Amino acid sequence: MSPRREADAGLVDVSSNAGPATAIRLSCRLARTAEERAAYFALRRAIFCAEQGLFGDDDRDDCDARAHPVICLAEGGGQDRAAGSGAGGPRVVGVVRLWEDAPGDWWGGRLGVDPAYRTEGSVGRRLVQTAVGTARAWGATRFRATVQRANVPFFRRLRWRSVEELVLFAQPHHLMQAELEAYPPTAEPRPDPRTLTSSCPPSLADETENAA
């Protein structure tokens, strides 16, 4: 199986100075347990607060009360490189959230990848595919996000188009929209909407750099 086909199938070859390439299996889905949600928020804080300095000690906002957290899990590969994982278990190495602002009108945000996994470009791609595909399965007719300017080429490769240029958190962004037909719906069941009660203004949507 070629490296490209391995990535498409969920396997990524990882090499390091410590030894030969090792296969890592990646999978993306909604966070299902309290431990997974804790790791999801921990990685967000590490990226948006500690690394980028966009927020203080916590990047959570009103969106999180109604947003669905999506995680990318890595299994295998020997040495544990990501935070929030158990010994020998899958590690949360990427995050994104999605929410419905109005019937059929979906947003994505807080896309981020653990620094140790950014050379494996399929992590960011898989997160975007899962988020948009899940929204499609739940009736999306539009999916948008605000994307830091450095990440615009990445999203264009994934068949997103720029709608407007913005400045958010003192950083240049593009408002972008996904071509929904490029994203097959997932089989992810939708959680009970009664558990998601807070409103979320679209202006709070935000993407991270170094997402690919």
Steps between C-alpha positions, in 0.01 A plus 500: 500500500644837398545776764207694346275194509609425856404852605163465329441172682583647839867395519782752505872413479698692761879516503730666750865525593440226755423224252319378191154599387216378719135476402251715690127450459291816498127525555270801541164509676301684766651498849296245696635488853590748773867404456487567127330836554764594758776414253316697229491816712858446622631493143298810412653687796848386401454634146284811538619621841856378559627481141314774313412729789157580357337451840603506865475178697192360329366523143149373577206726409123494462533286188617203703165460673345400167798387294582137424869419575680289240832332579768324298637195680841348427578140585830319464832657413680401818596808700212708633545846351171667585352618826185362656552133415510191713788257495484307176159646412388734224616862524298809416720669239253731328182691576223696332146599593179546303166656580173598334427873509163469322321204339743361241758776559812348658832641619835346584777635720789440738675272253836401645759224481755396760842639394653152494249393232502801269740337257233233446276723291212256499403596857366843411344369179321219683365738763353729234352207309344361817356832613344588164389143430333480841317828443383372162366185665307726739341708224752774424428718200800727569823461697728795572801590713731792558849391401832665583652635179799264513260205482295620203698293242447187713124554500491581130664164431211346695249678272412801710457847352570840651194717560642800686820624664475579873714598796436294814708498818726755325585238236402493129239236421283388211136405533489176300228261388529130422379340178265255669487260206870425562424357846311171529271486805633302795303241697539695825171508696394846615493556878182614670468873418345565843850472646621792285325815618731801471499740206814554295565813291679420171760770571650273765590232247877469469760277339852435616817525298718190464185296448625285214 
